[in-house]
Amino acid sequence: MPKCNGLEATKKLRELEVHQQYNIRLPIFALTADVQSSARDACLNAGMDGYLTKPLNQKVLVDTLRCYCKSS
């Protein structure tokens, strides 16, 4: 995204959630090839809920989505 990376976008979304007093929190996950702990920490500190790395394992993705999807 021009002029806005994932960290900045997450911070803006979290600020909007607080400002608008939303009742729900939008789950946000990083998907990156960067496996350094500093990158993971930066994402979580920005307000992301999780950090997934490439190559993405299907089981990890499914397990992650199940944690945040409510059954009807």
ZADO-1210 file (C-alpha; in nm, 4 decimals, padded with zeros to 6 digits):
<atoms>
<atom x="00.0000" y="00.0000" z="00.0000" code="MET" pos="1"/>
<atom x="00.1492" y="00.3322" z="-00.0933" code="PRO" pos="2"/>
<atom x="00.2355" y="00.5498" z="00.2076" code="LYS" pos="3"/>
<atom x="00.0901" y="00.3017" z="00.4556" code="CYS" pos="4"/>
<atom x="00.2419" y="-00.0316" z="00.5525" code="ASN" pos="5"/>
<atom x="00.0755" y="-00.3038" z="00.7555" code="GLY" pos="6"/>
<atom x="00.2012" y="-00.1680" z="01.0864" code="LEU" pos="7"/>
<atom x="00.0663" y="00.1798" z="01.0174" code="GLU" pos="8"/>
<atom x="-00.2632" y="00.0439" z="00.8865" code="ALA" pos="9"/>
<atom x="-00.3053" y="-00.1677" z="01.2008" code="THR" pos="10"/>
<atom x="-00.2368" y="00.1274" z="01.4287" code="LYS" pos="11"/>
<atom x="-00.4893" y="00.3404" z="01.2397" code="LYS" pos="12"/>
<atom x="-00.7543" y="00.0668" z="01.2574" code="LEU" pos="13"/>
<atom x="-00.6991" y="00.0200" z="01.6309" code="ARG" pos="14"/>
<atom x="-00.7273" y="00.3961" z="01.6861" code="GLU" pos="15"/>
<atom x="-01.0490" y="00.4017" z="01.4839" code="LEU" pos="16"/>
<atom x="-01.1923" y="00.1159" z="01.6889" code="GLU" pos="17"/>
<atom x="-01.1289" y="00.3121" z="02.0087" code="VAL" pos="18"/>
<atom x="-01.2485" y="00.6443" z="01.8683" code="HIS" pos="19"/>
<atom x="-01.5687" y="00.4947" z="01.7264" code="GLN" pos="20"/>
<atom x="-01.6187" y="00.2801" z="02.0401" code="GLN" pos="21"/>
<atom x="-01.6694" y="-00.0400" z="01.8404" code="TYR" pos="22"/>
<atom x="-01.8065" y="-00.3355" z="02.0331" code="ASN" pos="23"/>
<atom x="-01.5911" y="-00.5826" z="01.8413" code="ILE" pos="24"/>
<atom x="-01.2215" y="-00.5972" z="01.7613" code="ARG" pos="25"/>
<atom x="-01.1233" y="-00.6763" z="01.4032" code="LEU" pos="26"/>
<atom x="-00.8710" y="-00.9630" z="01.4004" code="PRO" pos="27"/>
<atom x="-00.5532" y="-00.8603" z="01.2187" code="ILE" pos="28"/>
<atom x="-00.2707" y="-01.0990" z="01.1338" code="PHE" pos="29"/>
<atom x="00.0641" y="-01.0404" z="00.9687" code="ALA" pos="30"/>
<atom x="00.1595" y="-01.2729" z="00.6846" code="LEU" pos="31"/>
<atom x="00.5254" y="-01.2282" z="00.6047" code="THR" pos="32"/>
<atom x="00.8460" y="-01.4022" z="00.5067" code="ALA" pos="33"/>
<atom x="01.0303" y="-01.2146" z="00.7847" code="ASP" pos="34"/>
<atom x="01.0948" y="-01.4661" z="01.0630" code="VAL" pos="35"/>
<atom x="01.2923" y="-01.2328" z="01.2896" code="GLN" pos="36"/>
<atom x="01.1564" y="-01.1898" z="01.6403" code="SER" pos="37"/>
<atom x="01.1917" y="-00.8111" z="01.6092" code="SER" pos="38"/>
<atom x="00.9477" y="-00.8108" z="01.3158" code="ALA" pos="39"/>
<atom x="00.7029" y="-01.0261" z="01.5110" code="ARG" pos="40"/>
<atom x="00.7301" y="-00.7977" z="01.8122" code="ASP" pos="41"/>
<atom x="00.6722" y="-00.4883" z="01.5959" code="ALA" pos="42"/>
<atom x="00.3531" y="-00.6394" z="01.4523" code="CYS" pos="43"/>
<atom x="00.2155" y="-00.7418" z="01.7891" code="LEU" pos="44"/>
<atom x="00.3085" y="-00.4049" z="01.9425" code="ASN" pos="45"/>
<atom x="00.1224" y="-00.2315" z="01.6586" code="ALA" pos="46"/>
<atom x="-00.1940" y="-00.4151" z="01.7652" code="GLY" pos="47"/>
<atom x="-00.1968" y="-00.7216" z="01.5437" code="MET" pos="48"/>
<atom x="-00.3448" y="-01.0368" z="01.6903" code="ASP" pos="49"/>
<atom x="-00.1078" y="-01.2826" z="01.5301" code="GLY" pos="50"/>
<atom x="00.1953" y="-01.3359" z="01.3117" code="TYR" pos="51"/>
<atom x="00.2079" y="-01.5982" z="01.0363" code="LEU" pos="52"/>
<atom x="00.5154" y="-01.6700" z="00.8282" code="THR" pos="53"/>
<atom x="00.5680" y="-01.7912" z="00.4753" code="LYS" pos="54"/>
<atom x="00.5629" y="-02.0493" z="00.3447" code="PRO" pos="55"/>
<atom x="00.2226" y="-02.0689" z="00.5060" code="LEU" pos="56"/>
<atom x="00.1251" y="-02.4065" z="00.6418" code="ASN" pos="57"/>
<atom x="-00.2429" y="-02.4819" z="00.5723" code="GLN" pos="58"/>
<atom x="-00.2971" y="-02.6390" z="00.9135" code="LYS" pos="59"/>
<atom x="-00.1571" y="-02.3312" z="01.0880" code="VAL" pos="60"/>
<atom x="-00.3869" y="-02.1081" z="00.8819" code="LEU" pos="61"/>
<atom x="-00.6944" y="-02.3216" z="00.9536" code="VAL" pos="62"/>
<atom x="-00.6157" y="-02.3387" z="01.3254" code="ASP" pos="63"/>
<atom x="-00.5654" y="-01.9625" z="01.3378" code="THR" pos="64"/>
<atom x="-00.8905" y="-01.8889" z="01.1558" code="LEU" pos="65"/>
<atom x="-01.0834" y="-02.1289" z="01.3792" code="ARG" pos="66"/>
<atom x="-00.9688" y="-01.9348" z="01.6845" code="CYS" pos="67"/>
<atom x="-01.1310" y="-01.6189" z="01.5477" code="TYR" pos="68"/>
<atom x="-01.4399" y="-01.7544" z="01.3721" code="CYS" pos="69"/>
<atom x="-01.7546" y="-01.8022" z="01.5720" code="LYS" pos="70"/>
<atom x="-01.9882" y="-02.0845" z="01.4815" code="SER" pos="71"/>
<atom x="-02.3451" y="-01.9864" z="01.3983" code="SER" pos="72"/>
</atoms>
